[in-house]
Amino acid sequence: MSLILPGNVASATASTGYDVDNSCRFNDDDSAYLSRTQASGSTTKFTYSAWMKRGKLGDAQDFLDVYNDNNNRFGFFWNDDDQIDMYNKISGSVNFQKITTAKYRDPSAWYHVVIAADTTLGAAEDRIKLWVNGVRVTSFGTNTNPGSSVNFSIHSSSHEQRIGSYGTGSSYYDGLYAEVFWIDGTAYANTDFGEFDEDSPTIWKPKDCKDDLTFGTNGFYLDFADSGDLGDDESGNGNDFTENNIAATDQSSDSPTNNFATLNSLYKSGVTFAEGNTQADNQSSDWTTALSTIGVANGQWYAEFKVTDDASGTTRNSFGVCNATDGTVIAENELGYQPTGAVGDSVGFSSTAVHKNDSDLGWGNSYAVNDIISVALDCDNGAVYFAKNGTWENSGDPTSGASRTGAATITVGETYLLGGTVYNSTYQANFGNPTYANSSDAADANGYGAFEYAPPSGYLALCTKNLAEEG
């Protein structure tokens, strides 16, 4: 089970020296991808470097593709078994293919993938090199290396390069990209793009490298800093990409140097996740709950939830928190109730009332599609507060501390997950990284997150930089 807990935030506490502020969210249901036509360039040497945070698992998804026709194509993708598959086909023949034995199935993590090629090298195994999070991958189930000085099907004026899609319009990527580099004519090492932290030597981090690279004719660098032009090339080459089914709201502050919570797709298979695992959908009459990838045991935390579709007409959602020990059990049921075998506290604000461990607490207004439900979790004082469209239920005061004014109480010292129940409906979770446009992007006191309503004083967005500050 992939879960970021308070004692497991080394990646957040490591001093990066370089902050990545933005990423771009790709939603496969939108057929989202970036595209540009290449020019003439090197056909024997290249480097690809990108940070990726996966959404959907167990499905073939291209993260880079160069396509002319079915007999002349080149690409890298996550295959159906969540392995990295790299291949090249030219004139109908596959002249190299390497498929990792390792499977990459952590939807809470950022993966840094570097692929460097130089077919003029003498050692066959060195002609294609792959690193993931700073470690070279050498174990491949399929391991067909390119021949000496063989050409790749890249860098021709007839070839379209895509990020996030196969060339025929399929195998769309679902998740986040950050710091995407393509180098034409040079095979760089992984250490040209990242480094291990001095204080936490197992933590791989990005570094500011753009000015140290020679990009070549087709090279580019995408930092996704301009929400109005997410395909903008910042390498200096002007190799801009066309955005296809990508909008300004697809820019995210979730990044390799500040990892935000999303919904954990490993908890419940009955939920359909989308929008980089910030959207949960269940169009059946079964109670099921999607929970956060980050659990917290101390501090004050804030999140917002929005029902975007309700097929039942009764808004049978419930938003709140549950004890992480029984997160998997709660995920099969409704927040606010205690299924058989569950321990700890489960509190949920449904469309009729707030419930705790099967008990109706007797307060809570109804809500409907497009209402925004705020959840403020005070781990230090054992309290959960709920608001509907900015007004706190039960005259709640999240800043009341030990008095817990208007709160549902929970046990201090436990680790809690935030999330929501989905029943014949769809909801979107905003842990500070919204998929929808807010009328006012309110940040927390540390400057992180983008919320519709300002977090109460002392409450923070659920991200690793805030976890590091809270200890």
Order of alpha helices (4+ residues) and beta strands (2+ residues): alpha-beta-beta-beta-beta-beta-beta-beta-beta-beta-beta-beta-beta-beta-beta-beta-beta-beta-beta-beta-beta-beta-beta-beta-alpha-beta-beta-beta-beta-beta-beta-beta-beta-beta-alpha
